[in-house]
């Protein structure tokens, strides 16, 4: 149903995807089994002390055919979609640039709905300690900069910002990008284990309440209000289980739309209840800082520029070949806000 260009990049991405492709090819059938309750189990990874859109959709009763199965937590979008490609889980989400790299390296996955983004209330900032003297793009050269994972959104965002600010390619290579889990970034910054740290969403809000941090830049000053990540399924899974994928996407899209239209307090209360009910001994204080969905387009419909921006950068950096067809990286065919089921600006019930 979806053809893929047969590119292999010359980066480390190609190395890990060799295993991905081999393992994925071992599966003889992607046909999902229907359980006694009439639903199909869709395996996914969560994020500790956070609520994903699919989890919200299930809580709101939006799935008719899908039953979620949590198989553990992840702290990395690239790892999440690699697990999809190898068949360890059925769906995962990652930065759009990571999705493009995985596809171009040979893994047949397709984006189906936006999952994360930045807007005026929910954004990612890059911070130094007040009084550190680190304030401009050039000041980052030779410094340790904490991000959640290499090769994903924050590496792209920082490099693109440095490039636009006039920092030379040679100096950009001397910015010390260091992997720090999001939950540990604030502490690592305050204890001077790193000199600049990325803080996003609820982690940022908690850290800023304590003071003592200087904002160097935020991603919305670079990209505006834009979705930056996408949920993916394997192509074979989509081809053999289109109704399951359709139900999953419509549920997630409606959950996003619900959160886009509901009062903040109502959304927060629902998130707290979901976390408490699943009994994983998690902290609910983070979700209480939630401000907005971050995803700006109604129902998470994917827009071409949400991929084009990062593909163009990857081509400039030599991490992707020229000629990548952005329209082959994703599909909106299952999203009710794009396929004619609901009016584009309607509510979660299509009204």
C-alpha positions as CSV (number, residue, x, y, z in Angstrom):
1,X,0.0,0.0,0.0
2,X,2.9,2.4,0.7
3,X,6.1,2.1,-1.2
4,X,9.4,3.2,0.3
5,X,12.6,4.6,-1.3
6,X,15.5,2.1,-0.8
7,X,18.0,4.5,0.7
8,X,20.7,3.7,3.3
9,X,22.3,6.6,5.1
10,X,26.0,6.5,5.9
11,X,25.3,7.3,9.6
12,X,25.0,5.2,12.7
13,X,21.3,5.1,12.0
14,X,22.0,2.5,9.3
15,X,23.8,0.3,11.7
16,X,21.0,-0.2,14.2
17,X,18.4,-0.5,11.4
18,X,20.1,-3.4,9.8
19,X,19.1,-5.5,12.8
20,X,15.7,-3.8,12.7
21,X,15.0,-4.9,9.2
22,X,16.2,-8.4,9.7
23,X,14.1,-8.9,12.8
24,X,11.1,-7.3,11.3
25,X,11.3,-9.6,8.2
26,X,11.1,-12.7,10.5
27,X,7.4,-12.2,11.1
28,X,5.3,-14.4,8.9
29,X,2.0,-12.6,9.5
30,X,0.9,-9.3,10.9
31,X,-2.8,-10.2,11.2
32,X,-4.0,-9.3,14.7
33,X,-6.0,-11.7,16.7
34,X,-9.4,-10.7,18.0
35,X,-9.9,-11.5,21.7
36,X,-13.0,-12.9,23.5
37,X,-14.1,-9.3,24.1
38,X,-14.1,-8.6,20.4
39,X,-11.1,-6.3,20.6
40,X,-7.6,-6.5,19.3
41,X,-4.7,-6.0,21.7
42,X,-2.3,-3.2,20.6
43,X,1.0,-3.3,22.4
44,X,2.8,0.0,23.3
45,X,5.3,1.6,25.6
46,X,4.4,4.4,28.0
47,X,6.3,7.2,29.6
48,X,6.7,7.1,33.4
49,X,4.4,9.6,35.3
50,X,2.9,10.8,32.0
51,X,-0.3,10.0,30.1
52,X,-0.2,9.2,26.3
53,X,-3.0,10.1,23.9
54,X,-3.8,6.4,23.4
55,X,-4.1,6.0,27.2
56,X,-6.4,9.0,27.3
57,X,-8.5,7.7,24.4
58,X,-9.0,4.3,26.2
59,X,-10.0,6.1,29.4
60,X,-12.5,8.2,27.5
61,X,-14.0,5.1,25.8
62,X,-13.1,6.1,22.3
63,X,-11.8,2.7,21.1
64,X,-14.2,0.2,19.6
65,X,-11.8,-2.4,18.4
66,X,-8.6,-1.6,20.2
67,X,-7.5,-2.8,23.7
68,X,-4.1,-1.4,24.8
69,X,-1.4,-3.6,26.3
70,X,1.3,-1.7,28.2
71,X,4.7,-3.5,27.9
72,X,6.8,-1.1,29.8
73,X,8.1,2.5,29.7
74,X,10.6,4.2,27.4
75,X,12.5,7.5,27.7
76,X,13.5,7.7,24.0
77,X,11.4,8.2,20.9
78,X,13.9,6.5,18.6
79,X,13.9,3.5,20.8
80,X,10.1,3.5,20.8
81,X,9.8,3.3,17.0
82,X,12.7,0.9,16.7
83,X,10.7,-1.4,18.9
84,X,7.8,-1.0,16.5
85,X,10.0,-1.8,13.5
86,X,11.3,-5.0,15.2
87,X,7.8,-6.1,16.2
88,X,8.3,-5.9,19.9
89,X,5.4,-3.5,20.1
90,X,2.7,-2.5,17.5
91,X,2.8,1.3,17.7
92,X,5.2,3.9,19.1
93,X,5.9,7.6,18.7
94,X,9.0,9.6,17.9
95,X,10.3,12.9,16.5
96,X,9.5,13.2,12.8
97,X,13.1,13.5,11.8
98,X,13.8,10.1,13.6
99,X,10.8,8.6,11.7
100,X,12.3,9.8,8.4
101,X,15.7,8.4,9.2
102,X,14.3,5.0,10.3
103,X,12.3,4.8,7.1
104,X,15.1,5.8,4.8
105,X,17.4,3.2,6.4
106,X,15.0,0.5,5.3
107,X,12.4,0.0,8.1
108,X,8.9,0.1,6.7
109,X,6.9,2.2,9.2
110,X,4.4,5.0,8.5
111,X,3.3,8.0,10.6
112,X,-0.4,8.0,11.2
113,X,-1.2,10.8,13.7
114,X,0.7,13.7,15.4
115,X,1.4,13.1,19.0
116,X,3.6,15.9,20.4
117,X,4.4,19.5,19.5
118,X,5.1,22.9,20.8
119,X,2.9,26.0,21.2
120,X,2.9,29.2,23.2
121,X,2.0,27.4,26.5
122,X,3.7,24.0,25.9
123,X,7.2,24.3,24.5
124,X,10.8,23.1,25.0
125,X,13.4,25.6,26.4
126,X,17.1,25.4,26.6
127,X,18.5,26.8,29.9
128,X,21.7,27.7,31.7
129,X,22.1,28.7,35.3
130,X,21.7,32.4,36.0
131,X,25.1,34.0,36.3
132,X,26.8,31.4,34.2
133,X,27.5,33.8,31.4
134,X,26.0,31.3,28.9
135,X,23.5,33.4,27.0
136,X,24.1,33.4,23.2
137,X,24.5,30.7,20.6
138,X,28.2,31.1,20.4
139,X,28.4,30.6,24.2
140,X,27.3,27.0,23.7
141,X,30.5,26.1,21.8
142,X,32.7,23.9,24.1
143,X,29.9,23.4,26.6
144,X,28.1,20.3,27.8
145,X,24.4,20.5,26.6
146,X,22.0,17.9,28.1
147,X,19.3,16.4,25.8
148,X,17.2,13.3,26.2
149,X,18.7,11.3,23.3
150,X,21.0,11.8,20.4
151,X,19.7,11.8,16.9
152,X,16.3,13.0,17.9
153,X,14.4,16.3,18.2
154,X,16.6,18.2,20.5
155,X,19.8,17.5,18.6
156,X,18.0,18.7,15.5
157,X,16.6,21.8,17.2
158,X,19.8,22.9,18.8
159,X,21.9,22.4,15.6
160,X,19.3,24.3,13.5
161,X,19.2,27.2,16.0
162,X,23.0,27.4,16.1
163,X,23.1,27.3,12.3
164,X,20.5,30.1,12.0
165,X,22.4,32.2,14.6
166,X,25.5,32.1,12.5
167,X,27.6,29.6,14.4
168,X,30.0,27.8,12.0
169,X,29.7,24.1,11.2
170,X,33.1,23.5,12.8
171,X,32.0,25.2,16.1
172,X,28.6,23.4,16.1
173,X,30.6,20.1,16.2
174,X,32.2,21.3,19.4
175,X,29.0,21.7,21.2
176,X,29.0,18.8,23.7
177,X,25.6,17.1,23.3
178,X,25.2,14.8,26.3
179,X,22.4,12.3,27.0
180,X,20.5,13.1,30.2
181,X,17.1,11.6,31.0
182,X,14.4,14.4,31.1
183,X,13.6,13.6,34.7
184,X,17.3,14.2,35.7
185,X,18.0,17.2,33.6
186,X,17.2,19.9,36.1
187,X,19.3,18.3,38.8
188,X,22.2,17.7,36.4
189,X,22.0,21.4,35.5
190,X,21.9,22.7,39.0
191,X,24.7,20.4,40.1
192,X,26.8,21.7,37.1
193,X,27.2,18.2,35.6
194,X,26.0,20.0,32.4
195,X,26.1,23.6,31.5
196,X,23.0,23.8,29.4
197,X,19.9,21.7,29.6
198,X,16.8,21.0,27.6
199,X,13.7,21.2,29.7
200,X,10.3,20.6,28.2
201,X,6.6,20.5,29.1
202,X,5.9,19.6,32.7
203,X,9.6,19.0,33.6
204,X,10.3,22.6,32.5
205,X,7.4,24.0,34.5
206,X,8.5,22.4,37.7
207,X,12.1,23.5,37.3
208,X,11.2,27.1,36.4
209,X,9.1,27.4,39.6
210,X,12.3,27.0,41.6
211,X,14.0,29.9,39.8
212,X,17.7,30.4,39.1
213,X,17.5,29.4,35.4
214,X,18.2,31.6,32.3
215,X,16.4,30.8,29.1
216,X,18.7,30.8,26.1
217,X,16.1,30.0,23.5
218,X,12.9,28.1,23.1
219,X,11.8,25.8,20.2
220,X,8.8,27.9,19.4
221,X,11.1,30.8,18.5
222,X,12.6,28.5,16.0
223,X,9.6,26.6,14.6
224,X,6.5,28.5,15.8
225,X,3.5,26.4,16.8
226,X,4.2,23.0,15.2
227,X,3.7,19.3,15.8
228,X,7.1,17.6,16.0
229,X,6.4,13.9,16.6
230,X,4.2,11.2,15.1
231,X,2.8,7.8,16.1
232,X,3.8,5.0,13.7
233,X,2.8,1.5,12.8
234,X,4.6,-1.1,10.6
235,X,3.4,-1.0,7.0
236,X,2.6,-4.7,7.1
237,X,0.5,-4.2,10.2
238,X,-1.4,-1.4,8.5
239,X,-2.0,-3.4,5.4
240,X,-3.3,-6.5,7.2
241,X,-5.2,-4.6,10.0
242,X,-6.5,-1.4,8.5
243,X,-9.7,-1.4,10.7
244,X,-7.6,-1.7,13.8
245,X,-5.3,1.1,12.8
246,X,-8.3,3.2,11.8
247,X,-9.9,2.7,15.3
248,X,-6.6,3.5,17.0
249,X,-6.1,6.7,15.0
250,X,-9.6,7.9,15.4
251,X,-9.5,7.3,19.2
252,X,-6.1,9.1,19.5
253,X,-7.3,12.0,17.3
254,X,-10.5,12.4,19.3
255,X,-8.5,12.3,22.6
256,X,-6.3,15.1,21.3
257,X,-9.3,17.1,20.2
258,X,-10.9,16.5,23.6
259,X,-7.8,17.9,25.3
260,X,-7.6,20.8,22.9
261,X,-11.2,21.9,23.8
262,X,-11.6,21.0,27.4
263,X,-10.7,23.3,30.4
264,X,-7.2,22.7,31.7
265,X,-8.5,21.5,35.1
266,X,-10.7,18.8,33.6
267,X,-7.8,17.5,31.5
268,X,-5.4,17.4,34.5
269,X,-8.0,15.6,36.7
270,X,-8.4,13.0,34.0
271,X,-4.6,12.5,33.7
272,X,-4.3,12.1,37.5
273,X,-7.1,9.6,37.6
274,X,-5.5,7.5,34.8
275,X,-2.1,7.4,36.6
276,X,-3.7,6.5,39.9
277,X,-5.9,3.8,38.5
278,X,-3.1,2.0,36.6
279,X,-1.2,1.5,39.9
280,X,2.5,1.8,38.7
281,X,3.7,3.8,41.8
282,X,4.1,7.0,39.7
283,X,4.3,10.7,40.6
284,X,1.2,12.7,39.7
285,X,2.7,16.1,40.4
286,X,4.1,16.4,36.9
287,X,0.8,16.0,35.1
288,X,-0.6,18.6,37.4
289,X,1.6,21.1,35.6
290,X,0.0,20.3,32.2
291,X,-1.0,23.5,30.3
292,X,-1.9,22.5,26.7
293,X,-1.8,19.6,24.2
294,X,1.1,21.1,22.3
295,X,-0.3,19.6,19.1
296,X,-1.8,22.7,17.3
297,X,-3.8,21.1,14.5
298,X,-7.3,19.7,15.4
299,X,-7.1,16.0,16.0
300,X,-3.4,15.7,15.3
301,X,-3.7,15.8,11.5
302,X,-0.2,15.6,10.1
303,X,0.9,18.6,8.1
304,X,3.7,18.3,5.4
305,X,5.9,21.0,7.0
306,X,6.1,19.0,10.2
307,X,8.4,16.6,8.3
308,X,9.8,18.9,5.6
309,X,11.6,21.2,8.1
310,X,13.6,18.4,9.6
311,X,14.2,16.4,6.4
312,X,15.7,19.5,4.8
313,X,18.0,20.0,7.8
314,X,19.0,16.3,7.7
315,X,19.9,16.6,4.1
316,X,22.0,19.7,4.8
317,X,23.8,17.8,7.6
318,X,24.4,14.9,5.3
319,X,22.3,12.5,7.4
320,X,19.7,11.9,4.7
321,X,20.0,11.8,0.9
322,X,18.4,14.5,-1.2
323,X,15.1,13.6,-2.8
324,X,13.2,12.1,0.2
325,X,9.5,12.2,-0.6
326,X,7.9,13.6,2.5
327,X,4.4,12.5,1.4
328,X,5.6,8.9,1.8
329,X,6.6,9.3,5.4
330,X,3.0,9.6,6.8
331,X,-0.7,9.2,6.0
332,X,-3.8,11.0,7.2
333,X,-6.1,8.4,5.7
334,X,-7.2,7.1,9.1
335,X,-7.7,10.4,10.8
336,X,-11.4,11.4,11.0
337,X,-10.4,15.1,10.9
338,X,-8.7,14.6,7.6
339,X,-10.6,11.8,5.8
340,X,-14.0,13.5,5.7
341,X,-15.5,11.6,8.7
342,X,-15.5,14.8,10.8
343,X,-15.4,18.5,9.8
344,X,-11.7,19.6,10.3
345,X,-12.5,22.0,13.2
346,X,-15.3,20.0,14.9
347,X,-15.2,18.7,18.4
348,X,-14.4,15.2,19.6
349,X,-17.8,14.0,18.5
350,X,-17.5,15.5,15.1
351,X,-20.0,18.3,15.8
